[in-house]
Amino acid sequence: MSTNNITMQNSGRYLLSYGFIILSLFFATAGFGQNSTFPYAESFRSTTMPTGIALPLAPGGKVNAATFTMNGLVLTPATTTQFGAVTIDGFQFNSTNGIEINFEYSMYGGVQFDNSYGDGISVFLYDASKTPVTIGSNGHGLGYGFNRAGYATDRQQGLTGAYLGIGLDAYGNFKNQFFEDPARTNGITGVTWGGSGRSQLTLRGAQYPGGISGTTYGLRGLNYSGYPVLATQGTLNNASGASAAILNTADGSYTTSSTPFTAPNAFDLRPGALSANPGDANYRKAIIILTPRAGGGFVVNVKIQHDVTTTNVINNYQYSTSLIYTENANALGIYDATTEAYDQGLNTIHTLTATVPASFKIGFAASTGAATQTQLIRDLVVKLPYQTIGAADTLLFCGNYTPAGVINPFSNDVFYNGSLTGTITSGNNSTYVDFSSFIFEDAARNNLGTTYTDPGKGTWSYNTATGLVTFTPVKGYVGGSSVFYSAKGTASQGGPFNQNIYRSGAAMITTKVTMCNTISNPQLPANRPVTSGQ
């Protein structure tokens, strides 16, 4: 089931042809190329590091623990003080129309510290133009945020070019403020969290452009300021305590909520076991969607599928290009050029400019500390939100009773309409489908036009006025034929769906031409295809 979100379901096609009902449902996928845009897919189910994937240097002199296995990319083993990270360095994704990131994940095994496993997994988006990239801090930073520790030897910068970090935080510290000699990070403080604040899904924002100058409140330069907590939401059904908080972007404070999730939406971000079955209680899949926001920035939704339920954990967060936040891990000055003062200074309020980069790159990271667990991701797909879906079709007809078979290829496809900053609807008629954009394609996605002849079998043709496809077999032909097709949406209501990036993946139409026998008994159905043994 699906809750708190709109689910577009693709129905099969029922084609009635001489007493035969044909059901066809097949989802075709478009190809992708290095340094191109959408879609991108990587299973991570191999012991070989995939092309375009990079292993950044781990912070604090650690070894990057990321390991490629047949079960998926293991970011950390279930041992203490581990850190693992990867970036999809060879691919970048245009930000204009938003981005959707889907992947399976798991957190399992390990030992608890303070009644929690840890730490968690982060997925992050950063400015593709910033090279080379340096990963963020380990531990509670999950490879995204900074650690402005008192001593230079403990300091770790935040992610280079950081725009948005999403923490699947089993332990719960990714959202928290720290001011200690080994850990100084802005965040939420003074809140009593339900369930000790664990199993929190947290958004952190962009780095402060250029860093905050001056040393009155410590060493807050480039990559050591910004990255504020934007929103956090617990996923457990806790009896008491705060479960959520959101940044008040007008004054830099936080508003908390004590209303927890309840069944069937309450769940643990840590499943506790690895599962590949969406019907299993331990199955987890993250769905991160950024769509353009009126006024600039993005509307952020983060959904988690657990078992058969999909919960919209972060629901329509308005991530603007300018917001006010609080630096609340300031030192009372510095001792020298590399060492902050021991005592904590006053909080300071700042306006963060979160300019949307022209293109994103994506990465993943995970940490363990005294609390441990194995942390794994796999089956990653990066695509455009509202990407057109082309589904396969099957046409069956009796060649000795009709000269050609006709099918509507769009009736089980999904096309979208409307402005990305407004209301989006879906459909598959001429309001949604640009009939003139239809083309036949071969398996290599070469354009075959609107007429294609399969030698010795017949001819496929498309009618741009009606949107129907016809297969005309050569005389006496019995057997099958297939061809791929694709199409785009319309540009009505200010939407971008007529752009080529929204062209559907190549979907296959398959026909089977049979010879049907004539049955004289009027009580029996006529025109049954002749089968072997008759």
ROKE-45508 format. One record per residue (C-alpha): chain; residue in three letters; y, z, x. Coordinates in steps of 0.02 Angstrom, whole numbers, plus 50000, padded with zeros to 5 digits. Each point is the difference from the previous one (the first is absolute). Example, Ala and Ser with C-alpha at 12.3 -4.5 7.8 and 13.67 -1.06 7.14 Angstrom:
BEGIN
<rec "A", "ala", <49775, 50390, 50615>>
<rec "A", "ser", <50172, 49967, 50069>>
END
This chain:
BEGIN
<rec "A", "met", <50000, 50000, 50000>>
<rec "A", "ser", <50181, 49982, 50051>>
<rec "A", "thr", <50138, 50125, 49967>>
<rec "A", "asn", <50189, 50001, 50022>>
<rec "A", "asn", <50003, 49818, 50045>>
<rec "A", "ile", <49986, 49830, 49918>>
<rec "A", "thr", <49838, 49913, 50040>>
<rec "A", "met", <49990, 49811, 49987>>
<rec "A", "gln", <49822, 49955, 49956>>
<rec "A", "asn", <49927, 49828, 50028>>
<rec "A", "ser", <49886, 49942, 49862>>
<rec "A", "gly", <49860, 49876, 50016>>
<rec "A", "arg", <50009, 49826, 49925>>
<rec "A", "tyr", <49890, 49958, 49852>>
<rec "A", "leu", <49972, 49814, 49984>>
<rec "A", "leu", <49903, 49939, 49847>>
<rec "A", "ser", <49917, 49834, 50032>>
<rec "A", "tyr", <49861, 49939, 49888>>
<rec "A", "gly", <49938, 50174, 49961>>
<rec "A", "phe", <50016, 50068, 50177>>
<rec "A", "ile", <50112, 50147, 50046>>
<rec "A", "ile", <50053, 50002, 50181>>
<rec "A", "leu", <50075, 50154, 50082>>
<rec "A", "ser", <50084, 49977, 50167>>
<rec "A", "leu", <50097, 50127, 50100>>
<rec "A", "phe", <50029, 49977, 50184>>
<rec "A", "phe", <50150, 50053, 50101>>
<rec "A", "ala", <50050, 49881, 50138>>
<rec "A", "thr", <50101, 50056, 50150>>
<rec "A", "ala", <50130, 49906, 50095>>
<rec "A", "gly", <49990, 49980, 50187>>
<rec "A", "phe", <50120, 50076, 50124>>
<rec "A", "gly", <50059, 49964, 50175>>
<rec "A", "gln", <50061, 50100, 50147>>
<rec "A", "asn", <50187, 50036, 49997>>
<rec "A", "ser", <50008, 49933, 49822>>
<rec "A", "thr", <50029, 50103, 49844>>
<rec "A", "phe", <49884, 50031, 49854>>
<rec "A", "pro", <49859, 50031, 49966>>
<rec "A", "tyr", <49918, 50092, 50144>>
<rec "A", "ala", <49826, 50076, 49995>>
<rec "A", "glu", <49902, 50099, 50129>>
<rec "A", "ser", <49841, 50094, 49961>>
<rec "A", "phe", <49995, 50099, 50165>>
<rec "A", "arg", <49810, 49999, 49979>>
<rec "A", "ser", <49959, 49946, 50176>>
<rec "A", "thr", <49983, 50081, 50170>>
<rec "A", "thr", <50120, 49869, 50070>>
<rec "A", "met", <50188, 50025, 49989>>
<rec "A", "pro", <50067, 49863, 49885>>
<rec "A", "thr", <50125, 49869, 50056>>
<rec "A", "gly", <50180, 50056, 49975>>
<rec "A", "ile", <49959, 50186, 50005>>
<rec "A", "ala", <50076, 50110, 50137>>
<rec "A", "leu", <49959, 50176, 50060>>
<rec "A", "pro", <50167, 50085, 50041>>
<rec "A", "leu", <50011, 50134, 50131>>
<rec "A", "ala", <49966, 50170, 49924>>
<rec "A", "pro", <50141, 50128, 50011>>
<rec "A", "gly", <49993, 50151, 50112>>
<rec "A", "gly", <49888, 49919, 50129>>
<rec "A", "lys", <49852, 49998, 49882>>
<rec "A", "val", <49868, 49864, 49992>>
<rec "A", "asn", <50010, 49889, 49847>>
<rec "A", "ala", <49840, 50049, 49909>>
<rec "A", "ala", <49995, 49850, 49881>>
<rec "A", "thr", <49825, 49924, 50001>>
<rec "A", "phe", <49937, 49841, 49916>>
<rec "A", "thr", <49834, 50023, 49912>>
<rec "A", "met", <49891, 49908, 49874>>
<rec "A", "asn", <50053, 50128, 49868>>
<rec "A", "gly", <50186, 49975, 50030>>
<rec "A", "leu", <50141, 50048, 50118>>
<rec "A", "val", <49976, 50182, 50049>>
<rec "A", "leu", <50173, 50064, 50044>>
<rec "A", "thr", <49939, 50171, 50055>>
<rec "A", "pro", <49831, 50083, 50022>>
<rec "A", "ala", <49975, 50173, 49928>>
<rec "A", "thr", <50048, 50091, 50160>>
<rec "A", "thr", <50155, 50101, 50045>>
<rec "A", "thr", <50170, 49933, 50054>>
<rec "A", "gln", <49960, 49816, 49977>>
<rec "A", "phe", <50120, 49857, 49965>>
<rec "A", "gly", <49963, 49819, 49956>>
<rec "A", "ala", <50111, 49856, 49948>>
<rec "A", "val", <50002, 49811, 49980>>
<rec "A", "thr", <50138, 49876, 49962>>
<rec "A", "ile", <49979, 49829, 49924>>
<rec "A", "asp", <50106, 49933, 50140>>
<rec "A", "gly", <49952, 49817, 49987>>
<rec "A", "phe", <50056, 49980, 49820>>
<rec "A", "gln", <50164, 50031, 49911>>
<rec "A", "phe", <50045, 49997, 49817>>
<rec "A", "asn", <50162, 49939, 49924>>
<rec "A", "ser", <50084, 50140, 49902>>
<rec "A", "thr", <50100, 49895, 49875>>
<rec "A", "asn", <49879, 50010, 49853>>
<rec "A", "gly", <49918, 50165, 50042>>
<rec "A", "ile", <49828, 50043, 50064>>
<rec "A", "glu", <49835, 50071, 49936>>
<rec "A", "ile", <49877, 50087, 50116>>
<rec "A", "asn", <49824, 50044, 49942>>
<rec "A", "phe", <49864, 50084, 50103>>
<rec "A", "glu", <49851, 50113, 49982>>
<rec "A", "tyr", <50005, 50163, 50096>>
<rec "A", "ser", <49901, 50159, 50025>>
<rec "A", "met", <50020, 50172, 50077>>
<rec "A", "tyr", <49838, 50097, 50023>>
<rec "A", "gly", <49905, 50120, 50114>>
<rec "A", "gly", <50089, 50115, 50121>>
<rec "A", "val", <50047, 50183, 49994>>
<rec "A", "gln", <50136, 50094, 49908>>
<rec "A", "phe", <50147, 50095, 50071>>
<rec "A", "asp", <50093, 50116, 49883>>
<rec "A", "asn", <49887, 49939, 49858>>
<rec "A", "ser", <50047, 49816, 50023>>
<rec "A", "tyr", <49933, 49847, 50088>>
<rec "A", "gly", <50122, 49893, 50096>>
<rec "A", "asp", <50109, 49920, 50029>>
<rec "A", "gly", <50007, 49838, 49902>>
<rec "A", "ile", <50032, 49813, 50005>>
<rec "A", "ser", <50165, 49907, 50001>>
<rec "A", "val", <50041, 49819, 49964>>
<rec "A", "phe", <50172, 49943, 50055>>
<rec "A", "leu", <50116, 49851, 49990>>
<rec "A", "tyr", <50121, 49963, 50141>>
<rec "A", "asp", <50125, 49867, 50053>>
<rec "A", "ala", <49901, 49852, 50068>>
<rec "A", "ser", <50142, 49955, 50119>>
<rec "A", "lys", <49985, 50164, 50096>>
<rec "A", "thr", <49888, 49974, 50150>>
<rec "A", "pro", <49914, 50081, 50085>>
<rec "A", "val", <49959, 50131, 49870>>
<rec "A", "thr", <49976, 50182, 50048>>
<rec "A", "ile", <49896, 50103, 49881>>
<rec "A", "gly", <50065, 50162, 49922>>
<rec "A", "ser", <49946, 50178, 50034>>
<rec "A", "asn", <49824, 50066, 49983>>
<rec "A", "gly", <49944, 50150, 49899>>
<rec "A", "his", <50100, 50021, 49840>>
<rec "A", "gly", <50105, 49847, 50047>>
<rec "A", "leu", <49851, 49886, 49963>>
<rec "A", "gly", <50066, 49870, 50122>>
<rec "A", "tyr", <50160, 49973, 49899>>
<rec "A", "gly", <50127, 50142, 50017>>
<rec "A", "phe", <50078, 50079, 50155>>
<rec "A", "asn", <49968, 50167, 50083>>
<rec "A", "arg", <50164, 50061, 50075>>
<rec "A", "ala", <49918, 50143, 50094>>
<rec "A", "gly", <50098, 50124, 50103>>
<rec "A", "tyr", <49927, 49941, 50166>>
<rec "A", "ala", <49999, 49821, 50061>>
<rec "A", "thr", <49814, 50006, 50036>>
<rec "A", "asp", <49964, 50029, 49814>>
<rec "A", "arg", <50126, 49877, 49929>>
<rec "A", "gln", <49931, 49847, 49912>>
<rec "A", "gln", <50107, 49865, 49924>>
<rec "A", "gly", <49983, 49929, 49826>>
<rec "A", "leu", <49932, 49826, 49965>>
<rec "A", "thr", <50105, 49858, 50070>>
<rec "A", "gly", <50088, 49902, 49861>>
<rec "A", "ala", <49931, 50116, 49867>>
<rec "A", "tyr", <50036, 49952, 49820>>
<rec "A", "leu", <49872, 50091, 49892>>
<rec "A", "gly", <49855, 50117, 50036>>
<rec "A", "ile", <49869, 50046, 49870>>
<rec "A", "gly", <49897, 50153, 50040>>
<rec "A", "leu", <49830, 50030, 49920>>
<rec "A", "asp", <50014, 50178, 50058>>
<rec "A", "ala", <49844, 50107, 49982>>
<rec "A", "tyr", <50073, 50150, 50093>>
<rec "A", "gly", <50173, 49986, 49924>>
<rec "A", "asn", <50118, 50015, 50149>>
<rec "A", "phe", <50071, 49822, 50000>>
<rec "A", "lys", <50129, 50056, 49870>>
<rec "A", "asn", <50049, 50164, 50083>>
<rec "A", "gln", <50146, 50056, 50108>>
<rec "A", "phe", <49962, 50080, 50168>>
<rec "A", "phe", <50111, 50091, 50124>>
<rec "A", "glu", <49897, 50069, 50143>>
<rec "A", "asp", <50002, 49965, 50186>>
<rec "A", "pro", <49850, 49881, 49988>>
<rec "A", "ala", <50049, 49921, 49833>>
<rec "A", "arg", <50171, 49959, 49926>>
<rec "A", "thr", <50001, 49880, 49853>>
<rec "A", "asn", <50111, 49984, 49846>>
<rec "A", "gly", <49916, 50017, 49831>>
<rec "A", "ile", <49976, 50113, 49851>>
<rec "A", "thr", <50010, 50188, 50024>>
<rec "A", "gly", <50013, 50157, 49894>>
<rec "A", "val", <49875, 49938, 49869>>
<rec "A", "thr", <49842, 50089, 49943>>
<rec "A", "trp", <49874, 49861, 49979>>
<rec "A", "gly", <49850, 50004, 49886>>
<rec "A", "gly", <49834, 49987, 50091>>
<rec "A", "ser", <50086, 50044, 50164>>
<rec "A", "gly", <50088, 49832, 49991>>
<rec "A", "arg", <49847, 49899, 50049>>
<rec "A", "ser", <49947, 49830, 49929>>
<rec "A", "gln", <50178, 49935, 49992>>
<rec "A", "leu", <50053, 49818, 49994>>
<rec "A", "thr", <50168, 49991, 50088>>
<rec "A", "leu", <50130, 49866, 50033>>
<rec "A", "arg", <50113, 50011, 50152>>
<rec "A", "gly", <50148, 49883, 50022>>
<rec "A", "ala", <50079, 49900, 50139>>
<rec "A", "gln", <50056, 50056, 50171>>
<rec "A", "tyr", <50186, 50036, 50022>>
<rec "A", "pro", <50074, 49839, 50072>>
<rec "A", "gly", <50050, 50031, 50181>>
<rec "A", "gly", <49964, 50186, 49984>>
<rec "A", "ile", <50125, 50140, 49969>>
<rec "A", "ser", <50120, 50018, 50145>>
<rec "A", "gly", <50056, 50163, 50082>>
<rec "A", "thr", <49906, 50154, 50059>>
<rec "A", "thr", <50079, 50137, 49894>>
<rec "A", "tyr", <49841, 50009, 49897>>
<rec "A", "gly", <49874, 49945, 50129>>
<rec "A", "leu", <49934, 49836, 50065>>
<rec "A", "arg", <50001, 49892, 49843>>
<rec "A", "gly", <50021, 49827, 50074>>
<rec "A", "leu", <49908, 49837, 49963>>
<rec "A", "asn", <49826, 50029, 49925>>
<rec "A", "tyr", <50033, 50189, 49986>>
<rec "A", "ser", <50096, 50003, 49835>>
<rec "A", "gly", <49977, 49933, 49826>>
<rec "A", "tyr", <49823, 49974, 49931>>
<rec "A", "pro", <50041, 50116, 49852>>
<rec "A", "val", <49875, 50051, 49868>>
<rec "A", "leu", <50041, 49893, 49848>>
<rec "A", "ala", <49869, 50064, 49879>>
<rec "A", "thr", <49836, 50095, 50002>>
<rec "A", "gln", <49869, 50025, 49865>>
<rec "A", "gly", <49847, 50111, 50001>>
<rec "A", "thr", <49842, 49931, 49923>>
<rec "A", "leu", <49906, 50161, 49961>>
<rec "A", "asn", <50002, 50096, 49836>>
<rec "A", "asn", <50074, 50160, 50071>>
<rec "A", "ala", <50025, 50148, 49886>>
<rec "A", "ser", <50166, 50051, 50077>>
<rec "A", "gly", <50130, 49948, 50127>>
<rec "A", "ala", <50098, 49841, 50028>>
<rec "A", "ser", <49905, 49837, 49996>>
<rec "A", "ala", <50139, 49872, 50030>>
<rec "A", "ala", <50173, 49978, 50073>>
<rec "A", "ile", <50126, 49858, 50006>>
<rec "A", "leu", <50154, 49976, 50108>>
<rec "A", "asn", <50167, 50008, 49910>>
<rec "A", "thr", <50080, 49853, 50087>>
<rec "A", "ala", <50174, 50052, 49945>>
<rec "A", "asp", <50002, 50167, 50094>>
<rec "A", "gly", <49844, 50010, 50111>>
<rec "A", "ser", <49915, 50142, 49906>>
<rec "A", "tyr", <49828, 49998, 49918>>
<rec "A", "thr", <49947, 50022, 49819>>
<rec "A", "thr", <49826, 50071, 49978>>
<rec "A", "ser", <49876, 49992, 49858>>
<rec "A", "ser", <49859, 50120, 49957>>
<rec "A", "thr", <49910, 49886, 49879>>
<rec "A", "pro", <49833, 49954, 50080>>
<rec "A", "phe", <49888, 49852, 49963>>
<rec "A", "thr", <49863, 50034, 49875>>
<rec "A", "ala", <49835, 49914, 49963>>
<rec "A", "pro", <49964, 49858, 50019>>
<rec "A", "asn", <50147, 49976, 50119>>
<rec "A", "ala", <49977, 50154, 50107>>
<rec "A", "phe", <49899, 49965, 50156>>
<rec "A", "asp", <49989, 50042, 50186>>
<rec "A", "leu", <50072, 49872, 50121>>
<rec "A", "arg", <49855, 50050, 50113>>
<rec "A", "pro", <49840, 49940, 49914>>
<rec "A", "gly", <49886, 50093, 50121>>
<rec "A", "ala", <49876, 49857, 50020>>
<rec "A", "leu", <50004, 49813, 50034>>
<rec "A", "ser", <49964, 49890, 49850>>
<rec "A", "ala", <50008, 49813, 49969>>
<rec "A", "asn", <49965, 50014, 49813>>
<rec "A", "pro", <50154, 50002, 49886>>
<rec "A", "gly", <49897, 50095, 49872>>
<rec "A", "asp", <49965, 50142, 50121>>
<rec "A", "ala", <50099, 50163, 49998>>
<rec "A", "asn", <50032, 49983, 50188>>
<rec "A", "tyr", <50072, 49824, 49993>>
<rec "A", "arg", <50184, 49984, 50050>>
<rec "A", "lys", <50115, 49849, 50003>>
<rec "A", "ala", <50187, 50001, 50034>>
<rec "A", "ile", <50115, 49875, 49914>>
<rec "A", "ile", <50178, 49997, 50067>>
<rec "A", "ile", <50126, 49888, 49911>>
<rec "A", "leu", <50181, 49969, 50049>>
<rec "A", "thr", <50100, 49890, 49880>>
<rec "A", "pro", <50184, 49953, 50020>>
<rec "A", "arg", <50121, 50126, 49927>>
<rec "A", "ala", <50158, 49953, 49905>>
<rec "A", "gly", <50141, 50047, 50118>>
<rec "A", "gly", <49894, 49984, 50156>>
<rec "A", "gly", <49848, 50083, 50076>>
<rec "A", "phe", <49834, 50016, 49911>>
<rec "A", "val", <49912, 50083, 49855>>
<rec "A", "val", <49849, 50087, 50077>>
<rec "A", "asn", <49837, 50033, 49910>>
<rec "A", "val", <49847, 50078, 50082>>
<rec "A", "lys", <49839, 50003, 49903>>
<rec "A", "ile", <49833, 50074, 50050>>
<rec "A", "gln", <49837, 49945, 49923>>
<rec "A", "his", <49877, 50144, 49997>>
<rec "A", "asp", <49834, 49966, 49918>>
<rec "A", "val", <50046, 49882, 49856>>
<rec "A", "thr", <50171, 50079, 49969>>
<rec "A", "thr", <50160, 49932, 50076>>
<rec "A", "thr", <50141, 50127, 50008>>
<rec "A", "asn", <50180, 49948, 50032>>
<rec "A", "val", <50041, 50143, 50119>>
<rec "A", "ile", <50174, 49938, 50051>>
<rec "A", "asn", <50073, 49921, 49845>>
<rec "A", "asn", <50149, 49882, 50015>>
<rec "A", "tyr", <50088, 50088, 50143>>
<rec "A", "gln", <50173, 49921, 50022>>
<rec "A", "tyr", <50019, 49973, 50187>>
<rec "A", "ser", <50181, 49944, 50023>>
<rec "A", "thr", <50084, 49929, 50154>>
<rec "A", "ser", <50114, 50151, 50017>>
<rec "A", "leu", <49959, 50182, 49968>>
<rec "A", "ile", <50056, 50174, 50048>>
<rec "A", "tyr", <49875, 50116, 50085>>
<rec "A", "thr", <50000, 50163, 50099>>
<rec "A", "glu", <49957, 50027, 50183>>
<rec "A", "asn", <49930, 50177, 49989>>
<rec "A", "ala", <49911, 50017, 50167>>
<rec "A", "asn", <50157, 50006, 50107>>
<rec "A", "ala", <50014, 50104, 50158>>
<rec "A", "leu", <50148, 50106, 50045>>
<rec "A", "gly", <50051, 49878, 50136>>
<rec "A", "ile", <49906, 49958, 50160>>
<rec "A", "tyr", <49958, 50082, 50167>>
<rec "A", "asp", <50002, 49839, 50098>>
<rec "A", "ala", <49981, 49812, 49975>>
<rec "A", "thr", <49815, 50016, 49954>>
<rec "A", "thr", <49984, 50174, 49923>>
<rec "A", "glu", <50066, 50063, 49832>>
<rec "A", "ala", <50058, 50178, 49971>>
<rec "A", "tyr", <49873, 50126, 49940>>
<rec "A", "asp", <50097, 50055, 49846>>
<rec "A", "gln", <50017, 49898, 49841>>
<rec "A", "gly", <50168, 49927, 49955>>
<rec "A", "leu", <50081, 49961, 49833>>
<rec "A", "asn", <49935, 49865, 49885>>
<rec "A", "thr", <50100, 49839, 49999>>
<rec "A", "ile", <50019, 49869, 49863>>
<rec "A", "his", <49992, 49815, 50041>>
<rec "A", "thr", <50005, 49830, 49916>>
<rec "A", "leu", <49850, 49897, 50049>>
<rec "A", "thr", <50017, 49811, 49996>>
<rec "A", "ala", <49826, 49935, 49959>>
<rec "A", "thr", <50028, 49813, 50021>>
<rec "A", "val", <49849, 49897, 49946>>
<rec "A", "pro", <49935, 49901, 50151>>
<rec "A", "ala", <49980, 49812, 49978>>
<rec "A", "ser", <49814, 50020, 50037>>
<rec "A", "phe", <49880, 50145, 50010>>
<rec "A", "lys", <49857, 50043, 50114>>
<rec "A", "ile", <49871, 50127, 49944>>
<rec "A", "gly", <49902, 50137, 50087>>
<rec "A", "phe", <49882, 50144, 49968>>
<rec "A", "ala", <49981, 50167, 50088>>
<rec "A", "ala", <49908, 50165, 49982>>
<rec "A", "ser", <49996, 50169, 50086>>
<rec "A", "thr", <49893, 50155, 50014>>
<rec "A", "gly", <50045, 50171, 50067>>
<rec "A", "ala", <49901, 50160, 49982>>
<rec "A", "ala", <49954, 49930, 49830>>
<rec "A", "thr", <49895, 49844, 50019>>
<rec "A", "gln", <49920, 49858, 49903>>
<rec "A", "thr", <49942, 49821, 50026>>
<rec "A", "gln", <50137, 49883, 49936>>
<rec "A", "leu", <49959, 49820, 49961>>
<rec "A", "ile", <50078, 49845, 49920>>
<rec "A", "arg", <49925, 49831, 49955>>
<rec "A", "asp", <50014, 49847, 49887>>
<rec "A", "leu", <50187, 49978, 50024>>
<rec "A", "val", <50092, 49870, 49895>>
<rec "A", "val", <50187, 49966, 50015>>
<rec "A", "lys", <50074, 49886, 49869>>
<rec "A", "leu", <50152, 49967, 49893>>
<rec "A", "pro", <50021, 50106, 49844>>
<rec "A", "tyr", <49965, 49894, 49847>>
<rec "A", "gln", <49902, 49872, 50100>>
<rec "A", "thr", <49932, 49861, 49889>>
<rec "A", "ile", <49813, 50016, 49970>>
<rec "A", "gly", <49895, 49843, 49982>>
<rec "A", "ala", <49826, 50025, 49929>>
<rec "A", "ala", <49851, 49883, 50009>>
<rec "A", "asp", <49944, 49896, 49852>>
<rec "A", "thr", <49837, 49924, 49940>>
<rec "A", "leu", <49985, 49847, 49887>>
<rec "A", "leu", <49834, 49952, 49922>>
<rec "A", "phe", <49979, 49849, 49888>>
<rec "A", "cys", <49872, 49872, 49941>>
<rec "A", "gly", <50031, 49834, 50086>>
<rec "A", "asn", <49904, 49900, 49872>>
<rec "A", "tyr", <50106, 50065, 49856>>
<rec "A", "thr", <50174, 50005, 50074>>
<rec "A", "pro", <50076, 49886, 50131>>
<rec "A", "ala", <50098, 50141, 50085>>
<rec "A", "gly", <50020, 50188, 50005>>
<rec "A", "val", <50170, 50084, 49979>>
<rec "A", "ile", <50053, 50175, 50053>>
<rec "A", "asn", <50159, 50104, 50007>>
<rec "A", "pro", <49998, 50065, 50180>>
<rec "A", "phe", <50138, 50128, 49967>>
<rec "A", "ser", <49923, 50097, 49856>>
<rec "A", "asn", <49927, 50136, 50112>>
<rec "A", "asp", <50136, 49995, 50133>>
<rec "A", "val", <50146, 50121, 50015>>
<rec "A", "phe", <50178, 49939, 50029>>
<rec "A", "tyr", <50158, 50106, 49995>>
<rec "A", "asn", <50175, 49978, 49934>>
<rec "A", "gly", <50165, 50091, 50012>>
<rec "A", "ser", <50118, 50072, 50129>>
<rec "A", "leu", <49924, 50111, 50135>>
<rec "A", "thr", <50137, 50128, 49965>>
<rec "A", "gly", <49974, 49988, 49812>>
<rec "A", "thr", <49853, 49987, 49881>>
<rec "A", "ile", <49846, 49904, 50056>>
<rec "A", "thr", <49877, 49929, 49874>>
<rec "A", "ser", <49840, 49902, 50025>>
<rec "A", "gly", <49917, 49854, 49914>>
<rec "A", "asn", <49918, 49830, 50025>>
<rec "A", "asn", <50087, 49878, 49885>>
<rec "A", "ser", <50145, 49880, 50034>>
<rec "A", "thr", <50124, 50145, 49996>>
<rec "A", "tyr", <49917, 50068, 50156>>
<rec "A", "val", <49916, 49850, 50081>>
<rec "A", "asp", <50093, 49854, 50075>>
<rec "A", "phe", <49881, 49865, 49941>>
<rec "A", "ser", <50079, 49874, 50120>>
<rec "A", "ser", <49953, 50109, 50151>>
<rec "A", "phe", <49812, 49978, 49976>>
<rec "A", "ile", <49903, 49917, 50140>>
<rec "A", "phe", <49817, 49975, 50041>>
<rec "A", "glu", <49950, 50063, 50172>>
<rec "A", "asp", <49849, 49987, 50114>>
<rec "A", "ala", <49917, 50150, 50083>>
<rec "A", "ala", <50126, 49990, 50144>>
<rec "A", "arg", <50144, 50007, 49874>>
<rec "A", "asn", <50053, 49821, 50028>>
<rec "A", "asn", <50102, 49928, 49857>>
<rec "A", "leu", <49895, 49874, 49899>>
<rec "A", "gly", <50134, 49966, 49869>>
<rec "A", "thr", <49963, 49998, 49814>>
<rec "A", "thr", <49852, 49881, 50006>>
<rec "A", "tyr", <49845, 50022, 50106>>
<rec "A", "thr", <49842, 49895, 50004>>
<rec "A", "asp", <49838, 50081, 50052>>
<rec "A", "pro", <49901, 49850, 50064>>
<rec "A", "gly", <49847, 49957, 49896>>
<rec "A", "lys", <50037, 50141, 49878>>
<rec "A", "gly", <50162, 49972, 49908>>
<rec "A", "thr", <50189, 50023, 49995>>
<rec "A", "trp", <50104, 50154, 49974>>
<rec "A", "ser", <50172, 49974, 49922>>
<rec "A", "tyr", <50140, 50115, 49947>>
<rec "A", "asn", <50126, 49973, 49859>>
<rec "A", "thr", <50171, 50072, 50045>>
<rec "A", "ala", <50056, 49994, 49819>>
<rec "A", "thr", <49856, 50101, 49927>>
<rec "A", "gly", <49941, 50101, 50150>>
<rec "A", "leu", <49820, 49943, 49971>>
<rec "A", "val", <49872, 49940, 50127>>
<rec "A", "thr", <49875, 49863, 49958>>
<rec "A", "phe", <49839, 49955, 50091>>
<rec "A", "thr", <49936, 49825, 49964>>
<rec "A", "pro", <49826, 49974, 50073>>
<rec "A", "val", <49938, 49832, 50060>>
<rec "A", "lys", <49886, 49918, 49872>>
<rec "A", "gly", <49832, 50088, 49988>>
<rec "A", "tyr", <50044, 50137, 50125>>
<rec "A", "val", <49911, 50166, 49976>>
<rec "A", "gly", <50043, 50145, 50115>>
<rec "A", "gly", <50145, 50100, 50067>>
<rec "A", "ser", <50170, 49973, 50078>>
<rec "A", "ser", <50137, 50118, 50056>>
<rec "A", "val", <50180, 49997, 50060>>
<rec "A", "phe", <50132, 50130, 50042>>
<rec "A", "tyr", <50173, 50013, 49922>>
<rec "A", "ser", <50159, 50100, 50014>>
<rec "A", "ala", <50165, 50016, 49908>>
<rec "A", "lys", <50164, 50096, 49998>>
<rec "A", "gly", <50097, 50093, 49867>>
<rec "A", "thr", <50167, 49957, 49922>>
<rec "A", "ala", <50175, 50052, 50053>>
<rec "A", "ser", <50055, 50057, 49827>>
<rec "A", "gln", <50086, 50168, 49974>>
<rec "A", "gly", <50061, 50005, 50179>>
<rec "A", "gly", <49830, 50027, 50081>>
<rec "A", "pro", <49939, 49930, 50166>>
<rec "A", "phe", <49830, 49946, 49938>>
<rec "A", "asn", <50028, 49814, 50025>>
<rec "A", "gln", <50012, 50028, 50187>>
<rec "A", "asn", <49854, 49937, 50102>>
<rec "A", "ile", <49958, 50176, 50060>>
<rec "A", "tyr", <49946, 50035, 49820>>
<rec "A", "arg", <49883, 49850, 49992>>
<rec "A", "ser", <49831, 50063, 49945>>
<rec "A", "gly", <49852, 50008, 50116>>
<rec "A", "ala", <49883, 49852, 49990>>
<rec "A", "ala", <49889, 50028, 49847>>
<rec "A", "met", <49845, 49895, 49970>>
<rec "A", "ile", <49958, 49899, 49844>>
<rec "A", "thr", <49815, 49961, 49988>>
<rec "A", "thr", <49921, 49884, 49873>>
<rec "A", "lys", <49820, 49968, 49955>>
<rec "A", "val", <49959, 49842, 49905>>
<rec "A", "thr", <49835, 50005, 49905>>
<rec "A", "met", <49904, 49882, 49889>>
<rec "A", "cys", <49973, 50077, 49829>>
<rec "A", "asn", <49851, 49961, 49888>>
<rec "A", "thr", <50011, 49964, 49814>>
<rec "A", "ile", <49907, 50120, 49886>>
<rec "A", "ser", <49958, 49934, 49829>>
<rec "A", "asn", <49970, 50169, 49918>>
<rec "A", "pro", <50167, 50039, 49916>>
<rec "A", "gln", <49963, 50187, 50010>>
<rec "A", "leu", <50008, 49992, 50191>>
<rec "A", "pro", <50157, 49980, 50105>>
<rec "A", "ala", <50030, 49821, 50054>>
<rec "A", "asn", <50046, 49930, 50170>>
<rec "A", "arg", <49908, 50128, 50107>>
<rec "A", "pro", <49997, 49953, 50184>>
<rec "A", "val", <49831, 49941, 50058>>
<rec "A", "thr", <49923, 50129, 50117>>
<rec "A", "ser", <49850, 49991, 50112>>
<rec "A", "gly", <49835, 50010, 49905>>
<rec "A", "gln", <50065, 49916, 49842>>
END
